[in-house]
Amino acid sequence: MSFRTIEWTGEKLILIDQTKLPVEETYIAYTDYREVAVAIKTMVVRGAPAIGVTAAFGVVLAAKELLALEAMKTGGDFAAGLEVAFATLAATRPTAVNLFWAIKRMRGVVEANEGSSPTEIYKALERESRIVYDEDVAANRAMGRFGAGIISGDECTILTHCNAGALATAGYGTALGVIRACVEAGKKVVVFADETRPLLQGARLTAWELHTDGIDVTLICDNMAGALMRQRKIDAVVVGADRIAANGDAANKIGTYPLSLVAREHGVPFYVAAPLSTIDFELSDGSAIPIEERDAVEVTHPGGVAGAPEGIKVWNPAFDVTPAGNIAAIITERGVARAPYGAALAALRAK
Ligand code: MRU
């Protein structure tokens, strides 16, 4: 891969600006965690694992800022200062559970180091954020290997939705990690990428990523996937997830659920690739997954140009929930879960 989605220099957090892709490949350097929160909210960085990793580095920037305060040298409350940063970062996007998972993990480091000096806590947080980053890349590579193992045949045509690639993670990708691993295993892979209205993550990001990597990719509008499957041109659908409930119901980019229905109708296996950090074991099913609703302008102004009557009413949920019953397998870094997912996911967690 020729780009880095997230880079920590030890001083700054550098993010590729995903709002500018594919027209411009630009990078923004962050030293203020509040700006990192804005980057998550405005989708400079997006994709569940990438949001989690970014938040972890945001916490490190907050700790760095606190450390420089005069008050910290005279007994100021470092942990209380960090709580403000946790709350700011948590208030950005509600659906991807990786965000809350990462914040909880960073809070755990603070708690485990209670009584240590602010400098010691800062060092522990910085160490942890690097581990969160490395673990994400390793998880994606492991998911890729497991996923490639269940995609049958030496030749396969895979449909994907949104962007669950290197841009949505610390590197390699979840769904696109499975595709990359298939290619690395010597399979001849053809990919169809849904454009993914309204923000076009499929057209702008997935098509860019795969095309840049030399992987055979064809872009389609979202409403073309059904016709493709009816013509038996798709061997498998592979998507990522933003939050998976304990029973396997999976929230992912809006439009994933109808894709799962068409796949079921045509007997096409529908796979979800996601790390364990995306599984919310506290939710028994998908009905309680909070679904983010975004600004109407994303729908009314495609590409920033008015495409609907002024003042029109708009509904713009960013995600939908695919019921576990439509999912042939959930691919994680610890192995492949199949229905019944409650038991299978719990077993992978305990592994
Ligand atoms: O709104 P986004 O672009 O953050 O949504 C991203 C998705 O829905 C991805 O498919 C999901 O986060 C999985 S990423 C590995």
Residues whose N, C-alpha, C, O or C-beta is under 5 A from the ligand:
A	BS01	MRU	R46 G47 A48 H161 C162 N163 A164 G165 A168 T174 Q201 G240 A241 D242 N252 K253
